[in-house]
Amino acid sequence: MKCESIMVDSRARTILLVEDEETDVELIRRIFEDNSVDWELFNASSLNGALKWLDENESPSLIIADYFLPDGSGLDLLKEVTGREKKGITPLIIMTGHGSEQLAARSLKSGAIDYVVKSVRELRNLPWTVKRALLEWEHATRLKRAEEETKNYMKELERANRDLAEFAHTVSHDLKAPLRAIQAFTTLILEDYGDTLDERVREYIEKVGDAGERMNTLIKDILTLSRVGRESIEVEPVNVNELLEEVKADLTALIEERGGEVVAADALPTFSTQRVWMKELFLNLVGNGLKFNRSGKPTVEVSCEERERGKGNGKEYLFKINDNGIGIEEKYQSRIFNLSERLHPQEYEGTGFGLSICKKIVDKLDGNIRVESTPGEGSTFFFTIPE
């Protein structure tokens, strides 16, 4: 085995040239010298010689290996180098005097970063070929590293989401258990001893029960908000007319209590979207229109129009939820979608999470939501959902 150092520059990077033809080694050495390229070349004349050099030295910046070697091939060396993960994978260029498209394709498919025919013309371009190939390899390596980091990040994110889901379930169970006990005992006290309690004690107990119910609703809203952020978007055809009828059925008690009405201005569309989220969206917006309302007949009107998204991004549906409620002052209209923002905490029930849930759902579906409102006259909520 022959192995020698060919100095080009004191600041050189290293190339291991695996070539048994002395004439070709000398030609390549001179080509690099003539081009003033900052490389230090080492020559090994066989596959085993190259492997021994790699065992005894730091990994070179690049390997240039002849395809035909006395004891193997450049692809055998490539396979060995690729398997040496502890020392890092070294880029390798295959070089041969018997070029063919099949051999080139095989070399590149095996992991070589380039393929060079041993003609004087191609060898004179070798410094440029090395520079270009290394730039491409470094770019591909950075890209692969970024992809690996992204995969690791996604795995960590999935694990964190699972942990969060388990935590949310545990918190929900642990918080609801004492709440149920509080509500149960306040109910039993009122049923068994209500006639013997003075008015003030009875009022206090009723307030404890109401507070427990609000806490139960708050836990439900927090869990809903957390699920929107975690769950994947599984779409299905949704008939919004049927969905609105379900929402009205769920809000029957509130509609009857307020003497209200929920109507569709015209036929609503059927399109593919996340059904559970859409229902949650309508439940909050329609429910708010009925609840935050002092009119003799609270009315919520739902309408929709199809339009272009602009910039060639296809179409979207613009939904409008219009009510004749108390309205929202202009200074609060940019704040109502903030988490737990409540404008009328004393006068109206609620946790303040409803509109935050709506915004998170619309954002997740790649849409937008906003409000136009006049105090004392009502509000119109606009939200878009891509087709």
VEXZAMI-109665 format. One record per residue: residue number from 1; residue in one letter; x, y, z of N, C-alpha, C in turn. Coordinates in steps of 0.001 Angstrom, whole numbers, m for minus. Each point is the difference from the previous one (the first is absolute). Layout:
R:NUM:A:X:Y:Z:X:Y:Z:X:Y:Z
...
***
This chain:
R:1:M:842:m1190:0:m842:1190:0:873:1234:0
R:2:K:m369:961:m810:750:1245:m94:m899:1124:497
R:3:C:496:829:906:m781:1125:492:940:1172:207
R:4:E:m242:1097:m683:883:1150:125:m813:1274:76
R:5:S:606:1046:598:m648:1296:114:445:894:m1137
R:6:I:m967:688:m615:318:933:m1080:m458:1372:468
R:7:M:940:855:431:m348:1294:563:m330:996:m1101
R:8:V:m1104:726:228:m353:1046:m939:60:1355:678
R:9:D:m473:91:1247:m26:1279:699:m45:m281:1489
R:10:S:618:865:813:53:m227:1438:m1372:116:648
R:11:R:m934:670:m659:m1343:145:541:m944:m1058:m584
R:12:A:553:m1049:m545:m757:m939:m833:m1011:m807:784
R:13:R:m1076:m357:m713:m881:m1062:431:533:m1288:m612
R:14:T:m580:m1144:391:608:m1267:m402:m865:m773:m983
R:15:I:690:m597:m980:m624:m934:m932:773:m1308:77
R:16:L:m740:m1107:138:624:m1313:m116:m245:m475:m1426
R:17:L:1073:m89:m773:m83:m448:m1387:344:m1486:m38
R:18:V:m971:m835:m329:200:m1456:m29:178:m392:m1475
R:19:E:1270:m111:m406:358:m208:m1411:1318:m751:m56
R:20:D:39:m1080:m819:1218:m813:m68:884:353:m1193
R:21:E:m478:870:m904:806:412:m1147:797:1253:375
R:22:E:1349:m152:79:847:1119:421:m113:1193:m949
R:23:T:m155:m282:m1294:m123:1090:m979:m1227:849:294
R:24:D:m1127:m656:308:m1226:746:310:129:770:1304
R:25:V:682:m596:978:213:703:1280:795:1273:m232
R:26:E:1084:m93:m786:843:1166:m268:m776:1059:m784
R:27:L:m792:m426:m961:m781:952:m799:m991:754:889
R:28:I:m686:m722:863:m983:639:886:692:951:972
R:29:R:1172:m415:508:752:874:906:317:1324:m683
R:30:R:512:m64:m1236:393:1210:m716:m1211:873:m324
R:31:I:m1109:m647:m331:m1224:765:m314:m433:826:1206
R:32:F:55:m596:1181:m385:748:1196:1011:1100:305
R:33:E:1294:m287:m195:1020:1026:218:m165:1168:m970
R:34:D:m242:m310:m1262:m129:1038:m1021:m1206:896:247
R:35:N:m1013:m547:634:m1213:788:266:47:706:1353
R:36:S:1145:m115:692:186:661:1301:m1146:m311:966
R:37:V:m450:m1225:m36:m1090:m411:881:577:m439:1337
R:38:D:m630:447:1089:539:m274:1334:m391:m1389:480
R:39:W:718:m1003:m532:m269:m1366:386:1305:m711:342
R:40:E:m92:m960:905:1106:m913:276:m462:m1383:m442
R:41:L:726:m567:m976:m389:m1288:m566:809:m1126:618
R:42:F:m672:m1069:365:631:m1238:438:m383:m1082:m989
R:43:N:963:m864:m316:m257:m1039:m987:91:m1377:634
R:44:A:m1030:m828:m241:35:m1417:355:m223:m766:m1297
R:45:S:754:m1068:m227:m46:m684:m1287:m898:m1227:m22
R:46:S:m728:m260:1099:m872:m1180:36:m1150:245:970
R:47:L:m975:m890:m76:m1148:91:913:442:m189:1439
R:48:N:791:m1032:265:470:m249:1367:874:1132:506
R:49:G:834:551:m910:836:1131:389:m843:1199:404
R:50:A:m1075:242:m731:m885:1116:331:m679:m218:1353
R:51:L:m461:m1239:246:m661:m290:1267:959:156:1170
R:52:K:1263:m435:m200:994:166:1061:255:1474:264
R:53:W:88:799:m1081:233:1444:157:m1166:636:765
R:54:L:m1201:m414:m310:m1173:548:680:m30:m390:1471
R:55:D:507:m1209:322:60:m430:1400:1003:817:794
R:56:E:1072:435:m635:1100:642:695:m70:1522:m7
R:57:N:m899:570:m769:m42:1452:m146:m1416:534:198
R:58:E:m67:1332:160:m1297:653:33:m667:m145:m1363
R:59:S:m1314:28:0:m717:m123:m1275:396:1135:m932
R:60:P:298:m298:m1261:349:1058:m948:m1233:802:m397
R:61:S:244:1154:m627:m1127:799:m476:m691:m674:m1173
R:62:L:771:m800:m759:m534:m619:m1208:842:m1211:m365
R:63:I:m658:m1001:m584:714:m1154:m558:m267:m25:m1499
R:64:I:1070:m142:m785:m126:m252:m1432:546:m1399:m234
R:65:A:m854:m909:m457:412:m1401:m104:m213:m530:m1410
R:66:D:1040:m686:m507:m126:m684:m1293:m1034:m1121:144
R:67:Y:m787:m201:m1052:m999:m1059:61:665:m1361:62
R:68:F:1050:m220:m833:710:m1285:m22:1282:109:826
R:69:L:51:m769:1100:1177:m43:859:549:m1419:29
R:70:P:1266:m176:373:591:m1347:m20:m737:m1005:877
R:71:D:m599:471:1096:m633:m924:944:m1479:322:236
R:72:G:m636:644:m949:m1422:315:174:m414:1104:m955
R:73:S:m963:794:433:m481:1096:m841:m268:1228:848
R:74:G:m148:1117:m691:m338:1239:698:m1343:m105:708
R:75:L:m951:m772:m557:m1298:m160:653:107:m824:1280
R:76:D:975:m958:23:254:m730:1251:478:962:1087
R:77:L:874:907:m412:492:999:953:m1140:911:449
R:78:L:m850:377:m934:m1143:858:327:m893:m666:1041
R:79:K:m209:m1306:m165:m836:m732:947:639:m3:1397
R:80:E:1329:m191:36:709:7:1281:m78:1378:657
R:81:V:202:1041:m794:m6:1364:533:m1386:362:529
R:82:T:m1029:m394:m745:m1369:316:410:m342:m672:1322
R:83:G:579:m1165:256:m284:m714:1236:759:512:1205
R:84:R:956:915:m206:808:504:1114:m649:1247:600
R:85:E:m1127:m189:677:m744:1140:504:708:705:1153
R:86:K:817:m726:763:665:619:1140:956:1112:m435
R:87:K:649:m184:m1145:944:1008:m471:m655:970:m977
R:88:G:m1271:m185:m246:m706:882:m917:121:m486:m1433
R:89:I:m1049:216:m783:m9:m435:m1398:802:989:m839
R:90:T:955:m517:m783:851:836:m845:m500:m41:m1436
R:91:P:m143:1147:m662:m439:m4:m1400:1045:m666:m892
R:92:L:m452:m699:m1032:906:m766:m848:m365:194:m1468
R:93:I:1014:237:m815:m154:110:m1455:608:m1246:m637
R:94:I:m759:m649:m866:488:m1166:m733:693:470:m1280
R:95:M:1150:m618:m299:788:370:m1179:345:m1284:m761
R:96:T:m142:13:m1320:305:m1194:m786:444:361:m1408
R:97:G:784:m881:m566:426:198:m1385:m937:m648:m994
R:98:H:m993:m725:480:m938:m714:m875:m1415:480:326
R:99:G:m319:1212:m406:m1271:604:366:m1174:m560:m768
R:100:S:m1133:m48:655:m1255:m389:m638:m1133:606:815
R:101:E:m1143:189:m658:m1146:560:701:m475:m924:1106
R:102:Q:93:m1322:m258:m445:m961:1010:883:70:1250
R:103:L:1317:133:m228:929:71:1120:m188:1303:772
R:104:A:m227:1088:m716:m237:1287:651:m1262:m67:859
R:105:A:m1073:m549:m576:m1261:m98:734:154:m880:1233
R:106:R:720:m1115:m159:217:m906:1119:796:691:1115
R:107:S:1018:784:m383:828:699:986:m823:1010:784
R:108:L:m785:809:m708:m798:1029:655:m1093:m622:865
R:109:K:m586:m1093:m492:m1035:m676:768:572:m605:1280
R:110:S:1268:m399:m49:648:m604:1169:403:1038:1038
R:111:G:m47:1295:m381:309:1039:980:1176:880:m340
R:112:A:669:m245:m1150:1095:881:m409:m561:1381:m327
R:113:I:762:1067:299:m520:1339:m267:266:433:m1436
R:114:D:894:m705:m714:230:314:m1408:739:m1161:m654
R:115:Y:141:114:m1320:608:m1063:m805:861:683:m1057
R:116:V:1290:m389:m72:944:661:m903:686:m1045:m884
R:117:V:45:276:m1304:740:m855:m936:1455:466:m37
R:118:K:936:m969:m2:1431:356:42:534:386:m1381
R:119:S:m552:1062:m545:572:591:m1207:730:1269:427
R:120:V:978:405:m797:770:1196:354:m926:1203:161
R:121:R:m975:110:m886:m915:1140:39:m802:37:1308
R:122:E:m564:m1151:383:m812:m20:1230:857:133:1244
R:123:L:1198:m572:m45:871:117:1170:457:1439:210
R:124:R:185:756:m1098:395:1409:148:m1122:816:653
R:125:N:m1218:m470:m134:m1131:673:661:m257:m534:1411
R:126:L:869:m905:472:m250:m668:1270:m98:976:1187
R:127:P:883:1023:112:m152:931:1134:m1374:672:19
R:128:W:m474:403:m1179:m1324:624:m71:m1080:m1025:329
R:129:T:162:m1241:m505:m966:m1068:276:m72:m275:1500
R:130:V:1184:m41:641:48:m246:1443:m731:1106:755
R:131:K:281:1249:m372:m623:1130:690:m1521:m34:m142
R:132:R:m461:m209:m1240:m1444:m32:m235:m661:m1167:730
R:133:A:629:m1189:m103:m575:m1193:627:m63:154:1519
R:134:L:1040:590:585:9:185:1449:m1058:1002:442
R:135:L:m166:1064:m788:m1051:965:331:m1375:m665:m21
R:136:E:m234:m829:m1029:m1282:m702:m96:m158:m990:1148
R:137:W:1090:m687:325:m54:m980:1080:m251:684:1344
R:138:E:686:1130:231:m199:720:1259:m1436:514:109
R:139:H:m534:469:m1132:m1386:463:6:m945:m1162:305
R:140:A:238:m1145:m659:m845:m1174:224:123:m492:1441
R:141:T:1221:79:548:221:m431:1380:m750:898:977
R:142:R:70:1325:m234:m735:927:862:m1502:m246:m100
R:143:L:m453:m259:m1236:m1421:m264:m199:m424:m1275:718
R:144:K:829:m1047:m128:m309:m1263:665:11:166:1519
R:145:R:983:782:483:66:243:1438:m1243:758:477
R:146:A:m420:975:m815:m1204:762:357:m1223:m906:4
R:147:E:m59:m926:m977:m1125:m933:m50:m4:m911:1222
R:148:E:1197:m457:392:94:m850:1185:m407:765:1243
R:149:E:454:1258:96:m370:821:1152:m1507:239:22
R:150:T:m582:202:m1195:m1449:202:m78:m744:m1255:442
R:151:K:483:m1165:m470:m625:m1263:413:85:m177:1512
R:152:N:1187:282:567:159:m125:1446:m908:977:741
R:153:Y:m99:1221:m568:m868:1004:611:m1459:m456:m37
R:154:M:m416:m566:m1149:m1384:m451:m125:m288:m1154:959
R:155:K:988:m908:156:m182:m1100:955:m139:544:1413
R:156:E:847:986:318:m64:604:1332:m1322:733:192
R:157:L:m455:663:m1068:m1272:723:69:m1158:m977:198
R:158:E:33:m1129:m725:m1045:m1010:158:m1:m558:1421
R:159:R:1210:m229:527:86:m494:1380:m551:1027:979
R:160:A:367:1275:m224:m499:1062:876:m1517:115:m84
R:161:N:m539:m152:m1217:m1453:62:m163:m696:m1152:712
R:162:R:622:m1191:m86:m576:m1143:717:13:249:1501
R:163:D:1146:524:478:102:303:1430:m1030:1047:405
R:164:L:m177:1016:m874:m962:1055:293:m1416:m549:36
R:165:A:m305:m905:m964:m1340:m596:m42:m257:m813:1275
R:166:E:1004:m784:412:m140:m793:1214:m139:906:1223
R:167:F:793:1080:16:m69:946:1118:m1373:664:56
R:168:A:m495:429:m1187:m1304:658:m52:m1101:m939:475
R:169:H:91:m1260:m419:m1004:m980:426:56:m195:1509
R:170:T:1224:m96:537:163:m203:1440:m522:1200:774
R:171:V:383:1203:m469:m452:1223:678:m1521:85:m40
R:172:S:m565:m312:m1174:m1455:47:m142:m669:m933:1010
R:173:H:514:m1217:66:m587:m987:918:179:442:1443
R:174:D:1218:437:349:294:367:1388:m758:1246:449
R:175:L:m232:950:m939:m726:1210:366:m1507:m224:25
R:176:K:m494:m817:m923:m1450:m211:m68:m525:m843:1163
R:177:A:840:m891:522:m459:m858:1097:m423:825:1222
R:178:P:851:905:535:m446:807:1140:m1129:956:m368
R:179:L:m34:455:m1263:m1093:882:m430:m1338:m727:68
R:180:R:23:m1258:m490:m1236:m778:72:m450:m190:1447
R:181:A:973:m178:888:m326:m173:1420:m611:1284:562
R:182:I:591:1147:m351:m521:1287:473:m1435:205:m486
R:183:Q:m198:m254:m1305:m1332:195:m572:m1009:m980:604
R:184:A:434:m1221:218:m903:m1003:569:m411:372:1422
R:185:F:976:406:813:m306:323:1396:m828:1269:121
R:186:T:259:1004:m840:m832:1208:59:m1440:m333:m386
R:187:T:m164:m885:m985:m1352:m423:m397:m689:m736:1140
R:188:L:732:m920:669:m572:m763:1117:m368:910:1167
R:189:I:853:985:289:m293:923:1102:m1284:775:m273
R:190:L:m121:493:m1248:m1191:773:m349:m1251:m869:17
R:191:E:132:m1266:m458:m1160:m888:m4:m413:m423:1400
R:192:D:991:m335:857:m310:m548:1322:m262:1078:1062
R:193:Y:700:1156:m135:m94:996:1064:m438:1373:m511
R:194:G:m439:38:m1270:m351:1289:m592:m1039:760:781
R:195:D:m1010:m708:541:m1085:678:714:447:570:1338
R:196:T:1095:m533:542:461:457:1321:1071:1074:m95
R:197:L:494:254:m1200:1085:977:m173:m580:1397:m171
R:198:D:694:983:600:m462:1366:m246:403:415:m1418
R:199:E:m540:1078:m469:145:412:m1390:1455:249:m386
R:200:R:774:596:917:1399:315:m310:826:m1273:m160
R:201:V:m154:m986:905:741:m1267:m94:m375:m715:m1290
R:202:R:m1289:2:m322:m447:m648:m1231:632:653:m1229
R:203:E:81:1327:34:620:741:m1118:1475:m353:m134
R:204:Y:703:m106:1124:1423:m351:m29:215:m1389:m619
R:205:I:m848:m939:422:153:m1366:m519:m273:m34:m1499
R:206:E:m1018:742:m438:m287:55:m1433:1167:608:m776
R:207:K:661:1001:589:1159:602:m664:1163:m980:m97
R:208:V:154:m846:1038:1042:m1029:m57:m288:m965:m1153
R:209:G:m1269:m386:m146:m374:m893:m1097:230:639:m1360
R:210:D:m354:1284:m126:215:712:m1271:1489:103:m317
R:211:A:797:268:1041:1447:106:m214:578:m1334:m457
R:212:G:m520:m1100:575:447:m1324:m425:m344:m275:m1451
R:213:E:m1182:420:m431:m418:m193:m1378:878:821:m950
R:214:R:327:1237:402:882:826:m836:1391:m616:m94
R:215:M:481:m559:1097:1304:m654:m2:m16:m1205:m923
R:216:N:m1094:m741:1:m128:m1151:m882:32:425:m1466
R:217:T:m682:1100:m319:12:534:m1363:1392:493:m384
R:218:L:683:617:943:1348:503:m259:954:m1142:m339
R:219:I:m78:m1090:747:846:m1176:m278:m294:m532:m1396
R:220:K:m1291:m83:m351:m394:m479:m1329:589:893:m1089
R:221:D:m64:1329:185:509:924:m1015:1519:m89:m137
R:222:I:685:m142:1122:1465:m128:m50:399:m1259:m752
R:223:L:m691:m1093:236:293:m1250:m702:m296:132:m1485
R:224:T:m1097:676:m337:m334:216:m1410:1087:808:m686
R:225:L:451:1055:658:1051:853:m559:1286:m778:m209
R:226:S:364:m855:941:1243:m775:m131:m113:m1044:m1099
R:227:R:m1193:m597:m188:m172:m1019:m1029:109:589:m1401
R:228:V:m496:1212:m191:94:632:m1319:1447:127:m424
R:229:G:896:308:931:1404:140:m337:702:m1308:m271
R:230:R:m535:m1124:551:708:m1267:m93:m491:m883:m1123
R:231:E:m1297:17:m253:m574:m989:m904:329:304:m1458
R:232:S:115:m1050:m784:245:161:m1429:m1287:400:m707
R:233:I:148:583:m1186:m1160:467:m747:m494:m1124:m910
R:234:E:m971:m747:469:m600:m1063:m808:m1305:531:m567
R:235:V:m35:187:m1313:m1154:642:m617:m1001:m1033:m510
R:236:E:m1231:442:m129:m1074:m819:m550:m1047:943:m572
R:237:P:m855:m474:m913:m1052:867:m528:m952:421:1124
R:238:V:m234:1298:110:m859:541:1055:m1107:829:m640
R:239:N:m1244:m391:244:m1158:770:m436:m283:1033:1092
R:240:V:286:1268:m263:m104:1029:1033:m1460:239:397
R:241:N:m951:m226:m913:m1414:106:372:m343:m1009:1102
R:242:E:447:m1254:m182:m257:m1027:1012:757:316:1292
R:243:L:1212:500:m153:803:335:1177:m682:1091:818
R:244:L:m559:1002:m670:m681:1082:711:m1228:m522:743
R:245:E:m713:m971:m598:m1150:m595:686:446:m715:1281
R:246:E:1155:m672:m46:541:m647:1197:322:1037:1064
R:247:V:592:1110:m431:357:1076:932:m1262:556:653
R:248:K:m1038:225:m787:m1265:512:542:m596:m981:1008
R:249:A:116:m1302:m298:m509:m1011:931:777:39:1314
R:250:D:1323:150:m85:831:74:1206:m282:1264:811
R:251:L:m446:1065:m666:m259:1276:671:m1489:197:301
R:252:T:m788:m1084:m70:m1457:113:189:m357:702:1311
R:253:A:641:m391:1085:m319:590:1308:247:1500:m5
R:254:L:1125:432:m566:322:1424:m43:m967:753:m915
R:255:I:m332:m600:m1149:m934:638:m937:m1364:192:655
R:256:E:m488:m1033:694:m1310:95:649:33:970:1177
R:257:E:1088:m26:748:126:897:1150:m31:1461:m430
R:258:R:690:305:m1095:73:1388:m467:m1107:343:m998
R:259:G:m772:m974:m403:m1019:251:m1011:626:412:m1319
R:260:G:1131:m627:m322:778:407:m1159:m264:m827:m1243
R:261:E:761:325:m1040:m163:m671:m1284:1353:m49:m706
R:262:V:275:m1137:m633:1210:m168:m808:m441:m378:m1401
R:263:V:394:805:m984:m464:m250:m1372:1180:21:m963
R:264:A:m147:m723:m1094:969:46:m1101:m558:932:m1063
R:265:A:773:1008:m401:m481:984:m968:m258:m637:m1355
R:266:D:789:m1013:m332:m176:m711:m1255:609:m1390:155
R:267:A:m19:m778:m1060:565:m1350:75:1494:78:296
R:268:L:434:m768:961:1411:m35:373:703:m1124:m745
R:269:P:1315:108:m209:699:m956:m864:302:m1332:666
R:270:T:395:m936:m827:589:m1263:451:1427:m40:m534
R:271:F:980:m196:885:1397:m46:m434:804:m811:1001
R:272:S:1219:m338:m377:853:m837:854:730:854:1021
R:273:T:m171:m349:1269:671:723:1070:8:m881:1249
R:274:Q:498:554:1120:44:m727:1263:m1349:199:700
R:275:R:m815:m1032:29:m1393:135:436:m128:431:1463
R:276:V:755:m634:893:m125:286:1432:354:1451:283
R:277:W:1055:483:m646:416:1395:221:m1035:978:m534
R:278:M:m554:m323:m1179:m1015:893:m570:m1214:104:930
R:279:K:m397:m1119:577:m1137:37:923:331:828:1228
R:280:E:1200:m163:530:428:786:1156:m7:1484:m332
R:281:L:421:329:m1216:30:1380:m469:m1405:604:m4
R:282:F:m954:m706:m590:m1379:494:m58:m653:33:1383
R:283:L:276:m1004:832:m566:m9:1348:400:1253:773
R:284:N:1259:385:m101:475:1178:727:m573:1290:m564
R:285:L:71:165:m1323:m425:1265:m599:m1514:184:64
R:286:V:m751:m1055:m305:m1459:86:79:m438:147:1458
R:287:G:623:m794:879:m345:82:1425:258:1383:570
R:288:N:1123:623:m381:299:1353:480:m1036:1001:m484
R:289:G:m433:m154:m1274:m1002:916:m533:m1308:m52:769
R:290:L:m350:m1165:504:m1219:m148:798:206:469:1439
R:291:K:1167:m306:540:250:267:1418:244:1482:278
R:292:F:867:624:m800:310:1412:215:m1021:853:m765
R:293:N:m1211:20:512:m1103:581:m759:m1088:487:962
R:294:R:m440:1251:m175:m1050:556:860:m1293:260:m770
R:295:S:m34:m360:m1277:m1190:290:m798:m1157:m900:409
R:296:G:m1211:413:m389:m1178:m796:330:30:m1357:m662
R:297:K:607:m74:m1190:116:m1272:m705:1421:m124:m559
R:298:P:911:m598:760:1371:m192:m504:m19:m800:m1306
R:299:T:668:532:m1008:14:m655:m1306:1433:m110:m510
R:300:V:344:m1185:m468:1309:m239:m604:m226:m498:m1421
R:301:E:620:674:m959:m149:m364:m1406:1337:m481:m548
R:302:V:m26:m1158:m648:1222:m600:m553:m89:42:m1524
R:303:S:1054:510:m633:44:34:m1466:1405:m339:m464
R:304:C:126:m262:m1293:1301:m398:m546:66:363:m1471
R:305:E:1193:372:m441:227:246:m1419:1340:m608:m408
R:306:E:66:m485:m1231:1231:m568:m534:729:1088:m775
R:307:R:1330:82:159:764:1041:m678:1424:m473:m252
R:308:E:710:757:m853:1401:m302:m293:874:440:1170
R:309:R:1022:m815:316:911:366:1080:1004:1054:m430
R:310:G:237:93:m1319:979:959:m490:1361:m641:m176
R:311:K:812:588:m897:1366:m460:m279:26:m1462:m448
R:312:G:m1061:m419:m690:m31:m1361:m536:m63:m1087:1041
R:313:N:m513:306:1199:m58:m979:1088:m1327:m729:90
R:314:G:m781:15:m1092:m1255:m733:m3:m1140:790:623
R:315:K:m1001:m730:482:m1195:636:538:m113:m219:1508
R:316:E:m887:802:610:m260:m132:1428:m1468:330:264
R:317:Y:m469:m416:1172:m1352:338:436:89:1082:1071
R:318:L:m773:1060:m185:m81:1077:984:m1321:m147:751
R:319:F:81:m366:1270:m1188:m140:833:m236:1283:794
R:320:K:m1293:339:167:m380:1176:796:m1001:m446:1060
R:321:I:317:305:1253:m897:m295:1121:m462:1344:551
R:322:N:m1203:392:m339:m517:1323:362:m1022:m113:1128
R:323:D:117:867:1023:m962:m22:1102:m489:1411:310
R:324:N:m1076:93:762:m548:1289:431:258:224:1481
R:325:G:1187:m429:441:349:44:1414:496:1345:485
R:326:I:752:m42:1103:432:1232:677:1120:717:m744
R:327:G:679:m695:m917:1079:628:m748:1293:88:806
R:328:I:1053:440:m675:1328:86:619:605:1353:m342
R:329:E:484:701:1002:652:1281:m260:1249:m200:m855
R:330:E:287:988:m826:1102:m123:m948:1334:m271:692
R:331:K:216:614:1160:1283:m174:686:229:m1428:489
R:332:Y:m1104:m791:91:136:m1382:467:21:m1014:m1148
R:333:Q:m314:440:m1214:m181:m950:m1098:1277:m750:m371
R:334:S:1162:591:249:1267:m689:m294:448:m897:1150
R:335:R:m703:76:1136:432:m748:1189:m859:m1213:300
R:336:I:m1186:m60:m615:m947:m1028:437:453:m1419:m328
R:337:F:958:m147:m938:483:m1345:m332:1170:m427:885
R:338:N:427:889:909:1075:m347:918:m489:m1016:1023
R:339:L:930:m776:501:m341:m1053:943:m621:584:1265
R:340:S:m1176:m515:357:m689:337:1243:m376:1472:99
R:341:E:m208:670:m1128:m436:1396:4:m1521:39:185
R:342:R:m458:599:1105:m1436:88:281:m368:1466:160
R:343:L:m970:462:m803:m399:1404:41:m1095:256:1026
R:344:H:m805:m1029:314:m1134:185:925:m25:m1140:1012
R:345:P:1050:m120:838:99:m1154:901:m1096:m68:1051
R:346:Q:m547:1133:397:m1013:m6:1051:m1393:m258:m561
R:347:E:m261:528:m1198:m1350:m26:m555:m321:m1289:m743
R:348:Y:1029:m600:m656:m254:m1188:m826:910:m1137:426
R:349:E:m550:m1232:m66:802:m1178:313:1012:m262:m1116
R:350:G:1066:m713:350:982:m381:m1014:1395:m37:577
R:351:T:890:m644:m732:1389:m141:457:960:919:m733
R:352:G:m448:569:m1145:900:833:m792:843:m781:m977
R:353:F:m199:m1329:m51:798:m833:m901:m654:m196:m1369
R:354:G:m1298:307:m103:m737:m332:m1211:590:574:m1267
R:355:L:239:1308:m26:523:625:m1212:1459:m365:m237
R:356:S:737:m296:1066:1382:m491:m172:m7:m1351:m700
R:357:I:m955:m856:379:m147:m1298:m663:m346:205:m1467
R:358:C:m913:946:m286:m386:280:m1384:1209:430:m827
R:359:K:793:905:535:1164:495:m743:1002:m1116:m250
R:360:K:201:m844:1003:964:m1081:m158:m474:m994:m1054
R:361:I:m1307:m272:m30:m548:m914:m1006:170:582:m1400
R:362:V:m380:1267:m176:98:631:m1316:1458:89:m450
R:363:D:902:327:904:1429:34:m343:473:m1373:m440
R:364:K:m427:m1027:722:421:m1363:m324:m507:m419:m1370
R:365:L:m1170:527:m398:m569:m320:m1305:472:960:m1083
R:366:D:1007:827:320:606:913:m967:m973:1084:m461
R:367:G:m845:460:915:m930:1083:m321:261:1221:860
R:368:N:m947:930:m8:93:1228:794:m1339:263:666
R:369:I:43:703:1137:m1219:357:702:104:1434:491
R:370:R:m1116:733:m70:m37:1390:473:m1440:337:371
R:371:V:m200:1191:567:m1332:413:408:m238:1450:m395
R:372:E:m1222:294:m372:m466:1374:m170:m1185:168:931
R:373:S:m27:1079:769:m1037:107:1008:m324:1457:319
R:374:T:m1254:244:375:m466:1298:474:m683:m207:1340
R:375:P:494:621:1072:m621:m180:1318:m1490:320:m35
R:376:G:m787:m895:571:m1436:185:57:m739:m487:m1230
R:377:E:708:m318:m1082:m656:m423:m1238:314:m1445:m385
R:378:G:1169:m487:372:334:m1381:m322:1395:m147:m577
R:379:S:339:m1236:m322:1339:m323:m509:m119:m948:m1176
R:380:T:992:64:m877:121:m977:m1082:1403:m568:40
R:381:F:95:m1302:187:1294:m688:m22:199:m568:m1396
R:382:F:1164:273:m575:355:m511:m1319:1142:m988:174
R:383:F:m124:m1184:m598:1153:m903:m24:50:m723:m1339
R:384:T:1225:m260:m462:205:m662:m1281:578:m1388:193
R:385:I:m433:m922:m857:521:m1368:m9:358:m338:m1449
R:386:P:1260:m356:m307:365:m363:m1367:m848:m1164:m519
R:387:E:m319:18:m1290:m821:m1054:m589:755:m1307:2
***
